């Protein structure tokens, strides 16, 4: 099988798992990498055997690269993706698709004009945990979904991240940083959201870094750090979502889906595996459901491999721009709803991506 040549732009922490994708999946090859800090690109290339280290402009223009994995900081996602599309490359962005709706729409329009593909993380919804949950819902294991709840509660990244300031700048915060995992999981399980209302607050105007090497430095907070939303899905369910960097400890579940015949406990959507629990009407206790699909381990790059397969077959790739844009639009709408004190009707739409088939061999994607 021929491999699609892929280049990585942005060689920070997350790039390491993507760099392994060429060895994990049989239809892509990581052929080049680039970073504004060339030493980081050189280190990534040496560690993972990437053949070429290029400048960013060189990689985007290289005839040896067909698809660009854009792992730059969120503020640069749209700019780098736009430049790659202009050079005739397919693009797979780290989340979010862009900081602003207009930037994302412009990217989607350019891709259509140039007949190119745009994909976007997260691809965790393609992992064994969430695909098993999708299968259970589609098979009617909990009956008709009627409601749900989702919680991403933490005390913030300043206790462990080496340079956490960007988490509190525009385009981040708990909603924009972690929300894409939860909202992508919920929309791929239940479909698009019809309207939303919410409340959000900045709990502390400044935060102290306690991690090394910047311990003691203060961070100015630009974005809400505690956000609670209520979402009405087009298919009927009403789902609550809370994301927070202000919670020291919690025992709440990550995601639960409530149906007419039972409840489904969904694993952490920032992982590919995790435990799936089901309790149906009449059951005396929860039961663990075996994961029925592959990719239970950290498989970032799965969405890229799926794009590569879709480019060959002509089908739609699963981690596509319409899913990513609906999630981006939803996050902005949540903040809009809080600021305006009203329900906000969603203007974007998406279709649940096709589920992965059962029985895929490791490293393979369906055609």
Secondary structure, 3 states (H helix, E strand, C coil): CCCEEEEEECCCCCHHHHHCHHHHCCCEEEEEEECCCHHHHHHHHHHHCCCEECCHHHHHHCCCCCEEEECCCHHHHHHHHHHHHHCCCEEEECCCCCCCHHHHHHHHHHHHHHCCCEEECCCHHHCHHHHHHHHHHHCCCCCCEEEEEEEEECCCHHHCCCCHHHHHCCCCHHHHHHHHHHHHHHHHHHCCEEEEEEEEECCCCEEECCCCCCCCCEEECCCCCEEEEEEEECCCCEEEEEEECCCCCCCCCCEEEEECCEEEEECCCCCCCCCEEEEECCCCCCEEECCCCCCCCCCCCHHHHHHHHHHHHCCCCCCEHHHHHHHHHHHHHHHHHHHHCCCEECCCCCCCCCCCCCCCCCCCCCC
